[in-house]
Amino acid sequence: MNVRIEKLVYGGEGLGHAEGKTIFVPFVLPGEVVAIRAVEQKKKFIRGQMVHLVTPAAGRIPAACPHFTACGGCHYQHIPYESQLEAKAVILRETLARLGRIAWTGPIHAHASPPFEYRNRAQWKVRPLGGRPSMGYFRAASSALCAVEVCPVLSPRLQTTLATLRGLLADGTLSGGVREIEAFVDGADQRILLNVSLADSATSAAAAHVLATALPHMESLLLHDAARDTFTLEGPGFLTYRVADAAYRVGHLSFFQSNRHLIAEMLATITAGRGGRLALDLFAGVGLFSLPLSRQFDRVIAVESNPAAARNLSENLAGIPAAQAENTDVLPFLHRQKERPDFVLLDPPRAGVAPPALRRVAALAPAQVGYLSCDPATLARDLADLTAAGYSISAIHLFDVFPQTFHIETFVLLEHNPGSSTASPAEMPR
C-alpha cells in the first residue's frame, strides 16, 4: 500500500494512516509518500518496510554511512541535522503532553552536537560470516550481525580501533573465540579501555598479547570468560577522563556520558547557579555532577547502586570534605534521609525513578529538582507526579547526545511552589 507520512514519532519511525489503520515506517520524512509492505500487523496498526519511495521530501539527503538502514544503530541519517533537532523538540513536547499532561509552552533549549565523530564508546558484536569472524552491530530489530567497515558517529580514535580489530579478526590473528568488544576512549580521544568477551578462557592470554601489541593506545583491558562468567584484568582498570577542570576515574564497568562534545556543556547547564547547604546527587554514576556540585554546596551526598561505578565515585570524591559517596539503592537511602536538601539531581536509567522513591523526593521538598532523562515516556510519567506534588517546571533543555538516532536526552529544572505543603520527616511516605 501507499502511505503518506504525517509526522515523525519517538522510536525512529514516521506515522501515517491507511485502510483505517495507523502505519509506522522507518527511514522516512513528513510529507513523503512511500510504498510499503507490512512486516507486523495488529488490530489497530501496521509496521511497514519501505519498498519504494514514491514522493521524496525536498529535505531528504544522502546518508553518510554505507551501512545506514541495514545497521540498527542510526535512524536519521537521511535527515539534515538541523531538521533532526527540530523534530526531536517536537516529539519531546508532544510526548510530555500526551503521556504526562505536561502542557509546556515555554522554549525547549536545544544543545546541538557535531553530527558525526561524537561517540566515545562503542560495543561491537563478533559473529561468523562466510566462515570467518566478522565484527559490527546488530541489524535493525534483529540479533543478526551487520558487519561494518566504517562507523561515522565514532570518535577518530574509535574508528581506527575498529579498523585495527577488523584486520586482526580477518587475518586470524585474533581468535574466533571473541564474542563482543566494547571500547571507551578518554576526553582527549587518545587512550582506550577495552572490554573483551570470550567464549572461554582458553584463548585469553593469547588475545591479551595480540591486543596489547596491536593497540599501543590501550590503557586497560578486561577479559570476560563468558562460559565461567569470570574476569581477568590487564592494566589499572580505569582511565582518566577530563572534563573542563575536573578529572574522573572511569572503570571498565562504569557508565559515563557517551557524547564527547556535549559533556562539558551539559555539566555547566545542570550545575550553573546551584548552591546552598545540601545537594543530593541520586543515580550519581562516577560522580560527573557530584564533583562540581561539591564546590557549590556545603555538602553533597552522591548515591550510586552499581558497585563498579560506586568504587569510582568514592575515588573521584576522595579528599573532598563536602562530598559523601553512598553505595546503595536510592530508595533505602531516601528512607534514611531526614534533612531537607536545597537541590536534588535525578539521573535515572531508562526506566525512570520508581514511584516510591519519587514520592520520597517530593516529600523532602527540595527547593529545586533537576531531572536528567534518556527516555521521554518515563520522563513524562515522573514529571506528572512531581508537578502534582507541588513542583513547577522552570526550564527544559534537550541535549542531542546521539545525533543520527531517535534518542533524546532531556534536562528539566523544577522549582518547589512556595504555597505547597511539605511533610515533616515522620510524615514522609514510605
Kinemage of the C-alpha trace (Angstrom):
@kinemage 1
@onewidth
@group {chain A} dominant
@subgroup {mainchain}
@vectorlist {calphas} color= white
{ca met a 1} P 0.000 0.000 0.000
{ca asn a 2} L 0.994 3.630 -0.411
{ca val a 3} L 1.165 5.733 2.744
{ca arg a 4} L 1.619 9.463 3.237
{ca ile a 5} L 3.836 10.196 6.226
{ca glu a 6} L 2.295 12.771 8.543
{ca lys a 7} L 4.972 13.167 11.219
{ca leu a 8} L 7.914 11.548 12.978
{ca val a 9} L 7.338 9.791 16.301
{ca tyr a 10} L 9.636 8.592 19.061
{ca gly a 11} L 11.401 5.386 18.095
{ca gly a 12} L 12.722 6.490 14.699
{ca glu a 13} L 9.565 5.895 12.676
{ca gly a 14} L 7.214 8.004 10.643
{ca leu a 15} L 3.468 7.841 11.221
{ca gly a 16} L 0.720 7.721 8.608
{ca his a 17} L -2.770 6.293 8.118
{ca ala a 18} L -4.177 3.924 5.529
{ca glu a 19} L -7.072 1.492 5.340
{ca gly a 20} L -8.325 2.622 8.738
{ca lys a 21} L -5.069 1.773 10.494
{ca thr a 22} L -2.114 3.668 11.875
{ca ile a 23} L 1.039 2.905 9.915
{ca phe a 24} L 4.596 3.121 11.249
{ca val a 25} L 7.503 3.208 8.781
{ca pro a 26} L 11.223 3.827 9.472
{ca phe a 27} L 13.652 5.967 7.426
{ca val a 28} L 11.033 8.431 6.159
{ca leu a 29} L 10.265 12.152 6.357
{ca pro a 30} L 6.987 14.036 6.919
{ca gly a 31} L 5.167 14.686 3.640
{ca glu a 32} L 6.683 11.722 1.829
{ca val a 33} L 4.563 9.110 0.104
{ca val a 34} L 6.047 5.638 0.426
{ca ala a 35} L 5.047 2.215 -0.863
{ca ile a 36} L 5.340 -0.278 1.978
{ca arg a 37} L 4.948 -3.938 2.748
{ca ala a 38} L 3.672 -4.968 6.170
{ca val a 39} L 6.175 -6.669 8.491
{ca glu a 40} L 3.904 -6.590 11.574
{ca gln a 41} L 0.124 -6.350 11.674
{ca lys a 42} L -2.058 -5.737 14.706
{ca lys a 43} L -5.710 -4.836 15.077
{ca lys a 44} L -5.114 -1.087 15.021
{ca phe a 45} L -1.677 -0.602 13.486
{ca ile a 46} L 0.773 -1.886 10.916
{ca arg a 47} L 4.552 -1.667 10.965
{ca gly a 48} L 5.813 -1.391 7.444
{ca gln a 49} L 9.030 -1.579 5.493
{ca met a 50} L 9.565 0.870 2.678
{ca val a 51} L 9.668 -0.850 -0.697
{ca his a 52} L 9.711 2.260 -2.843
{ca leu a 53} L 9.898 5.990 -2.180
{ca val a 54} L 7.011 7.340 -4.291
{ca thr a 55} L 7.334 11.032 -3.407
{ca pro a 56} L 10.521 12.038 -1.578
{ca ala a 57} L 10.658 15.102 0.654
{ca ala a 58} L 12.645 18.055 -0.609
{ca gly a 59} L 14.804 17.921 2.513
{ca arg a 60} L 15.946 14.309 2.137
{ca ile a 61} L 19.744 13.925 1.966
{ca pro a 62} L 22.090 11.008 1.168
{ca ala a 63} L 23.273 9.052 4.205
{ca ala a 64} L 26.903 9.469 5.243
{ca cys a 65} L 27.272 5.791 6.168
{ca pro a 66} L 27.123 2.922 3.639
{ca his a 67} L 25.531 0.699 6.300
{ca phe a 68} L 22.599 3.013 7.024
{ca thr a 69} L 19.191 1.224 7.141
{ca ala a 70} L 20.903 -2.195 7.424
{ca cys a 71} L 22.689 -1.416 10.689
{ca gly a 72} L 20.359 -0.857 13.631
{ca gly a 73} L 22.374 1.992 15.158
{ca cys a 74} L 21.200 5.088 13.256
{ca his a 75} L 17.713 6.203 12.251
{ca tyr a 76} L 18.003 9.769 10.898
{ca gln a 77} L 20.958 9.952 8.506
{ca his a 78} L 18.546 10.832 5.684
{ca ile a 79} L 17.504 13.990 7.579
{ca pro a 80} L 19.570 17.230 7.700
{ca tyr a 81} L 20.947 17.741 11.183
{ca glu a 82} L 19.043 20.970 11.911
{ca ser a 83} L 15.806 19.192 10.999
{ca gln a 84} L 16.697 16.314 13.321
{ca leu a 85} L 16.939 18.767 16.214
{ca glu a 86} L 13.629 20.388 15.327
{ca ala a 87} L 11.903 17.005 15.062
{ca lys a 88} L 13.226 15.875 18.443
{ca ala a 89} L 11.966 19.045 20.133
{ca val a 90} L 8.503 18.494 18.636
{ca ile a 91} L 8.488 14.819 19.670
{ca leu a 92} L 9.583 15.718 23.203
{ca arg a 93} L 6.885 18.373 23.597
{ca glu a 94} L 4.182 16.046 22.217
{ca thr a 95} L 5.287 13.142 24.446
{ca leu a 96} L 5.192 15.270 27.588
{ca ala a 97} L 1.702 16.477 26.693
{ca arg a 98} L 0.290 13.106 25.641
{ca leu a 99} L 1.718 10.886 28.389
{ca gly a 100} L 2.201 13.323 31.263
{ca arg a 101} L -0.395 16.040 30.594
{ca ile a 102} L 2.525 18.470 30.720
{ca ala a 103} L 1.367 21.479 28.686
{ca trp a 104} L 4.799 23.112 28.410
{ca thr a 105} L 4.557 26.212 26.214
{ca gly a 106} L 7.975 27.607 27.045
{ca pro a 107} L 11.107 27.112 24.970
{ca ile a 108} L 12.941 23.820 24.698
{ca his a 109} L 16.592 24.843 24.685
{ca ala a 110} L 18.363 22.591 22.173
{ca his a 111} L 22.062 21.873 22.658
{ca ala a 112} L 23.461 20.704 19.344
{ca ser a 113} L 26.390 18.363 18.852
{ca pro a 114} L 28.693 17.876 15.897
{ca pro a 115} L 26.576 15.398 13.910
{ca phe a 116} L 29.379 12.841 13.442
{ca glu a 117} L 32.508 11.605 15.269
{ca tyr a 118} L 30.882 12.261 18.641
{ca arg a 119} L 30.734 8.843 20.359
{ca asn a 120} L 33.353 7.998 22.976
{ca arg a 121} L 32.016 4.448 23.477
{ca ala a 122} L 31.216 1.578 21.090
{ca gln a 123} L 30.083 -2.005 21.534
{ca trp a 124} L 30.860 -4.347 18.638
{ca lys a 125} L 29.465 -7.844 18.188
{ca val a 126} L 31.637 -10.605 16.688
{ca arg a 127} L 29.945 -13.414 14.773
{ca pro a 128} L 30.949 -15.843 11.991
{ca leu a 129} L 30.043 -14.680 8.498
{ca gly a 130} L 31.207 -16.621 5.446
{ca gly a 131} L 33.301 -18.927 7.595
{ca arg a 132} L 35.270 -16.113 9.256
{ca pro a 133} L 34.640 -13.986 12.351
{ca ser a 134} L 33.187 -10.608 11.419
{ca met a 135} L 32.570 -7.523 13.515
{ca gly a 136} L 29.827 -4.927 13.633
{ca tyr a 137} L 26.421 -4.157 15.110
{ca phe a 138} L 23.088 -5.924 15.161
{ca arg a 139} L 20.746 -5.264 12.271
{ca ala a 140} L 17.642 -3.199 12.946
{ca ala a 141} L 15.111 -5.164 15.060
{ca ser a 142} L 17.288 -8.272 14.837
{ca ser a 143} L 20.070 -10.218 16.520
{ca ala a 144} L 21.724 -10.908 13.161
{ca leu a 145} L 25.086 -9.272 12.604
{ca cys a 146} L 25.576 -6.309 10.283
{ca ala a 147} L 29.319 -6.330 9.633
{ca val a 148} L 30.614 -2.763 9.321
{ca glu a 149} L 33.756 -1.355 7.788
{ca val a 150} L 33.187 2.219 8.988
{ca cys a 151} L 31.040 3.969 11.592
{ca pro a 152} L 30.927 7.766 11.107
{ca val a 153} L 29.449 8.520 14.545
{ca leu a 154} L 32.542 7.149 16.349
{ca ser a 155} L 35.394 9.357 17.522
{ca pro a 156} L 38.509 9.197 15.323
{ca arg a 157} L 40.335 7.004 17.854
{ca leu a 158} L 37.455 4.533 17.996
{ca gln a 159} L 37.257 4.449 14.205
{ca thr a 160} L 40.938 3.493 13.950
{ca thr a 161} L 40.423 0.930 16.730
{ca leu a 162} L 37.534 -0.590 14.778
{ca ala a 163} L 39.709 -0.851 11.662
{ca thr a 164} L 42.545 -2.493 13.612
{ca leu a 165} L 40.267 -5.031 15.278
{ca arg a 166} L 38.584 -5.899 11.977
{ca gly a 167} L 42.003 -6.603 10.486
{ca leu a 168} L 43.037 -8.815 13.413
{ca leu a 169} L 39.859 -10.876 13.062
{ca ala a 170} L 40.060 -11.084 9.284
{ca asp a 171} L 43.601 -12.473 9.171
{ca gly a 172} L 43.071 -14.814 12.122
{ca thr a 173} L 45.494 -13.026 14.454
{ca leu a 174} L 42.660 -12.521 16.931
{ca ser a 175} L 40.873 -15.749 17.815
{ca gly a 176} L 37.348 -16.522 16.707
{ca gly a 177} L 36.541 -17.123 20.371
{ca val a 178} L 35.886 -13.400 20.755
{ca arg a 179} L 32.151 -12.677 21.068
{ca glu a 180} L 31.967 -8.979 21.876
{ca ile a 181} L 34.310 -5.993 22.190
{ca glu a 182} L 33.486 -2.730 23.940
{ca ala a 183} L 35.784 0.283 23.696
{ca phe a 184} L 35.711 3.543 25.659
{ca val a 185} L 38.039 6.441 24.876
{ca asp a 186} L 39.127 9.330 27.104
{ca gly a 187} L 38.267 13.004 26.671
{ca ala a 188} L 41.403 13.685 24.620
{ca asp a 189} L 40.429 10.850 22.232
{ca gln a 190} L 43.718 9.100 22.879
{ca arg a 191} L 43.656 6.298 25.475
{ca ile a 192} L 41.081 3.490 25.486
{ca leu a 193} L 39.589 0.934 27.836
{ca leu a 194} L 38.735 -2.370 26.175
{ca asn a 195} L 36.240 -4.979 27.410
{ca val a 196} L 36.506 -8.269 25.502
{ca ser a 197} L 34.084 -11.168 25.929
{ca leu a 198} L 35.466 -14.604 25.005
{ca ala a 199} L 33.638 -17.892 24.540
{ca asp a 200} L 36.026 -19.381 27.149
{ca ser a 201} L 39.313 -18.575 28.847
{ca ala a 202} L 41.476 -20.869 26.704
{ca thr a 203} L 42.429 -18.021 24.366
{ca ser a 204} L 42.550 -15.184 26.917
{ca ala a 205} L 46.338 -14.986 27.268
{ca ala a 206} L 46.860 -15.008 23.508
{ca ala a 207} L 44.102 -12.410 22.992
{ca ala a 208} L 45.621 -10.128 25.630
{ca his a 209} L 49.039 -10.288 23.949
{ca val a 210} L 47.624 -9.623 20.469
{ca leu a 211} L 45.565 -6.648 21.636
{ca ala a 212} L 48.391 -5.080 23.652
{ca thr a 213} L 50.698 -5.316 20.624
{ca ala a 214} L 48.203 -4.045 18.049
{ca leu a 215} L 46.699 -1.274 20.221
{ca pro a 216} L 49.517 0.670 21.904
{ca his a 217} L 46.971 3.311 22.980
{ca met a 218} L 45.115 0.743 25.124
{ca glu a 219} L 45.180 1.847 28.774
{ca ser a 220} L 43.488 -1.189 30.314
{ca leu a 221} L 41.957 -4.488 29.200
{ca leu a 222} L 39.209 -6.526 30.853
{ca leu a 223} L 38.711 -10.060 29.541
{ca his a 224} L 35.422 -11.823 30.263
{ca asp a 225} L 35.182 -15.625 30.119
{ca ala a 226} L 31.535 -15.991 29.092
{ca ala a 227} L 31.432 -19.720 29.876
{ca arg a 228} L 32.529 -19.286 33.507
{ca asp a 229} L 31.457 -15.642 33.936
{ca thr a 230} L 34.888 -14.723 35.284
{ca phe a 231} L 37.070 -11.683 34.574
{ca thr a 232} L 40.788 -11.105 34.032
{ca leu a 233} L 42.186 -7.577 34.247
{ca glu a 234} L 45.290 -6.410 32.395
{ca gly a 235} L 46.139 -2.839 33.445
{ca pro a 236} L 44.956 -0.318 36.039
{ca gly a 237} L 41.241 -0.960 35.480
{ca phe a 238} L 40.338 2.631 34.668
{ca leu a 239} L 41.230 5.620 32.558
{ca thr a 240} L 41.137 9.297 33.488
{ca tyr a 241} L 38.507 11.359 31.676
{ca arg a 242} L 38.975 15.125 31.888
{ca val a 243} L 36.005 17.496 31.618
{ca ala a 244} L 36.743 21.221 31.937
{ca asp a 245} L 38.884 21.482 35.103
{ca ala a 246} L 37.787 18.151 36.586
{ca ala a 247} L 39.289 14.681 36.186
{ca tyr a 248} L 37.294 11.479 36.653
{ca arg a 249} L 38.348 7.879 37.051
{ca val a 250} L 36.102 5.771 34.823
{ca gly a 251} L 36.387 1.999 35.154
{ca his a 252} L 35.621 -0.823 32.734
{ca leu a 253} L 32.085 -1.439 34.008
{ca ser a 254} L 31.103 2.141 34.841
{ca phe a 255} L 28.677 4.346 32.934
{ca phe a 256} L 29.807 7.700 31.531
{ca gln a 257} L 28.139 10.129 29.121
{ca ser a 258} L 28.762 8.987 25.530
{ca asn a 259} L 28.868 12.250 23.573
{ca arg a 260} L 32.392 13.612 23.977
{ca his a 261} L 31.416 17.049 22.651
{ca leu a 262} L 28.463 17.790 24.956
{ca ile a 263} L 29.682 16.623 28.380
{ca ala a 264} L 31.163 19.966 29.440
{ca glu a 265} L 28.107 21.894 28.189
{ca met a 266} L 25.749 19.507 29.962
{ca leu a 267} L 27.788 19.810 33.160
{ca ala a 268} L 27.728 23.616 33.051
{ca thr a 269} L 23.992 23.807 32.304
{ca ile a 270} L 22.928 21.422 35.057
{ca thr a 271} L 25.143 22.853 37.801
{ca ala a 272} L 25.035 26.576 36.902
{ca gly a 273} L 23.512 28.767 39.580
{ca arg a 274} L 23.018 25.948 42.066
{ca gly a 275} L 24.128 26.435 45.663
{ca gly a 276} L 23.143 26.083 49.292
{ca arg a 277} L 23.597 23.781 52.263
{ca leu a 278} L 22.858 20.333 50.868
{ca ala a 279} L 22.542 18.699 47.444
{ca leu a 280} L 21.630 15.084 46.710
{ca asp a 281} L 23.018 13.538 43.520
{ca leu a 282} L 20.915 10.398 43.004
{ca phe a 283} L 21.980 7.790 40.418
{ca ala a 284} L 25.361 9.536 40.577
{ca gly a 285} L 27.454 7.154 38.468
{ca val a 286} L 31.146 8.000 38.810
{ca gly a 287} L 30.315 11.489 40.094
{ca leu a 288} L 30.165 13.532 36.901
{ca phe a 289} L 27.844 16.071 38.569
{ca ser a 290} L 28.793 15.391 42.194
{ca leu a 291} L 32.266 16.842 41.773
{ca pro a 292} L 31.234 20.332 40.546
{ca leu a 293} L 28.260 20.386 42.936
{ca ser a 294} L 30.661 19.807 45.842
{ca arg a 295} L 32.216 23.176 45.027
{ca gln a 296} L 28.856 24.941 45.167
{ca phe a 297} L 27.176 23.358 48.204
{ca asp a 298} L 28.262 22.995 51.805
{ca arg a 299} L 27.541 19.252 51.481
{ca val a 300} L 26.825 16.855 48.627
{ca ile a 301} L 25.664 13.271 49.079
{ca ala a 302} L 26.132 11.146 45.946
{ca val a 303} L 24.225 7.861 45.728
{ca glu a 304} L 25.071 5.040 43.304
{ca ser a 305} L 23.964 1.389 43.480
{ca asn a 306} L 26.318 -0.167 40.899
{ca pro a 307} L 29.393 -1.441 42.796
{ca ala a 308} L 31.876 -0.684 39.995
{ca ala a 309} L 30.599 2.853 39.447
{ca ala a 310} L 30.343 3.427 43.213
{ca arg a 311} L 34.016 2.492 43.586
{ca asn a 312} L 34.943 5.130 41.004
{ca leu a 313} L 32.570 7.579 42.694
{ca ser a 314} L 34.348 7.172 46.029
{ca glu a 315} L 37.739 7.607 44.342
{ca asn a 316} L 36.606 10.713 42.470
{ca leu a 317} L 35.228 12.342 45.624
{ca ala a 318} L 38.107 11.287 47.893
{ca gly a 319} L 39.675 14.195 49.746
{ca ile a 320} L 36.678 16.498 49.251
{ca pro a 321} L 35.291 17.272 52.725
{ca ala a 322} L 31.971 18.491 51.317
{ca ala a 323} L 31.281 15.268 49.382
{ca gln a 324} L 29.962 11.941 50.642
{ca ala a 325} L 29.566 8.811 48.462
{ca glu a 326} L 26.941 6.150 49.224
{ca asn a 327} L 26.908 2.715 47.546
{ca thr a 328} L 23.236 1.854 47.949
{ca asp a 329} L 19.924 1.896 46.138
{ca val a 330} L 18.166 5.234 46.031
{ca leu a 331} L 15.013 4.215 47.912
{ca pro a 332} L 16.736 2.851 51.078
{ca phe a 333} L 18.891 5.962 51.138
{ca leu a 334} L 15.837 8.218 50.899
{ca his a 335} L 14.163 6.294 53.724
{ca arg a 336} L 17.118 7.276 55.946
{ca gln a 337} L 17.380 10.846 54.700
{ca lys a 338} L 15.742 13.317 57.086
{ca glu a 339} L 17.418 16.626 56.272
{ca arg a 340} L 15.693 18.748 53.646
{ca pro a 341} L 18.053 19.349 50.677
{ca asp a 342} L 18.239 22.532 48.627
{ca phe a 343} L 18.747 20.642 45.342
{ca val a 344} L 18.130 17.069 44.230
{ca leu a 345} L 19.540 15.812 40.939
{ca leu a 346} L 17.886 12.747 39.411
{ca asp a 347} L 19.743 10.955 36.610
{ca pro a 348} L 17.968 7.589 36.440
{ca pro a 349} L 18.260 4.809 33.856
{ca arg a 350} L 15.704 4.457 31.071
{ca ala a 351} L 13.051 3.055 33.420
{ca gly a 352} L 12.903 6.355 35.298
{ca val a 353} L 12.513 6.813 39.046
{ca ala a 354} L 10.499 4.204 40.956
{ca pro a 355} L 7.277 5.835 42.249
{ca pro a 356} L 8.082 5.237 45.959
{ca ala a 357} L 11.458 6.960 45.531
{ca leu a 358} L 9.875 9.845 43.655
{ca arg a 359} L 7.318 10.302 46.440
{ca arg a 360} L 10.128 10.444 48.983
{ca val a 361} L 11.943 13.086 46.951
{ca ala a 362} L 8.769 15.189 46.746
{ca ala a 363} L 8.167 14.785 50.471
{ca leu a 364} L 11.669 16.097 51.209
{ca ala a 365} L 10.547 19.256 49.359
{ca pro a 366} L 13.890 20.476 47.996
{ca ala a 367} L 13.749 23.994 46.596
{ca gln a 368} L 14.882 22.660 43.203
{ca val a 369} L 14.787 19.289 41.475
{ca gly a 370} L 16.827 18.613 38.358
{ca tyr a 371} L 15.830 15.608 36.246
{ca leu a 372} L 18.148 14.301 33.518
{ca ser a 373} L 16.307 11.736 31.396
{ca cys a 374} L 17.178 9.464 28.478
{ca asp a 375} L 13.559 8.439 27.824
{ca pro a 376} L 10.734 10.936 27.146
{ca ala a 377} L 7.988 8.482 28.134
{ca thr a 378} L 9.234 7.790 31.662
{ca leu a 379} L 10.190 11.464 31.980
{ca ala a 380} L 6.572 12.445 31.199
{ca arg a 381} L 5.290 9.985 33.804
{ca asp a 382} L 7.656 11.229 36.516
{ca leu a 383} L 7.107 14.921 35.737
{ca ala a 384} L 3.373 14.372 36.089
{ca asp a 385} L 3.974 13.052 39.617
{ca leu a 386} L 6.343 15.880 40.545
{ca thr a 387} L 4.049 18.620 39.276
{ca ala a 388} L 1.153 17.014 41.152
{ca ala a 389} L 3.326 17.091 44.282
{ca gly a 390} L 3.822 20.847 44.143
{ca tyr a 391} L 6.587 21.479 41.603
{ca ser a 392} L 6.585 23.728 38.542
{ca ile a 393} L 8.826 23.323 35.503
{ca ser a 394} L 11.076 26.329 35.019
{ca ala a 395} L 13.287 25.158 32.132
{ca ile a 396} L 13.648 22.293 29.640
{ca his a 397} L 16.898 21.539 27.820
{ca leu a 398} L 17.324 18.998 25.025
{ca phe a 399} L 20.885 17.670 24.746
{ca asp a 400} L 21.385 15.926 21.420
{ca val a 401} L 23.831 13.347 22.733
{ca phe a 402} L 23.030 10.861 19.942
{ca pro a 403} L 22.761 12.647 16.567
{ca gln a 404} L 21.510 10.491 13.666
{ca thr a 405} L 19.354 8.496 16.124
{ca phe a 406} L 15.901 8.952 17.648
{ca his a 407} L 17.275 9.105 21.202
{ca ile a 408} L 16.519 12.215 23.259
{ca glu a 409} L 18.364 13.350 26.395
{ca thr a 410} L 16.414 15.924 28.385
{ca phe a 411} L 17.195 18.042 31.421
{ca val a 412} L 14.235 19.538 33.279
{ca leu a 413} L 14.594 22.004 36.149
{ca leu a 414} L 11.682 22.139 38.599
{ca glu a 415} L 11.028 24.662 41.365
{ca his a 416} L 9.071 23.986 44.537
{ca asn a 417} L 5.922 26.100 44.711
{ca pro a 418} L 6.058 28.296 47.836
{ca gly a 419} L 2.431 27.586 48.683
{ca ser a 420} L 2.810 23.785 48.543
{ca ser a 421} L 2.619 21.849 51.779
{ca thr a 422} L 5.689 19.949 52.953
{ca ala a 423} L 5.797 16.887 55.155
{ca ser a 424} L 7.847 16.511 58.291
{ca pro a 425} L 10.324 13.567 58.249
{ca ala a 426} L 7.918 11.483 60.338
{ca glu a 427} L 5.111 12.110 57.840
{ca met a 428} L 7.123 11.203 54.737
{ca pro a 429} L 5.555 8.327 52.758
{ca arg a 430} L 7.484 5.077 52.622
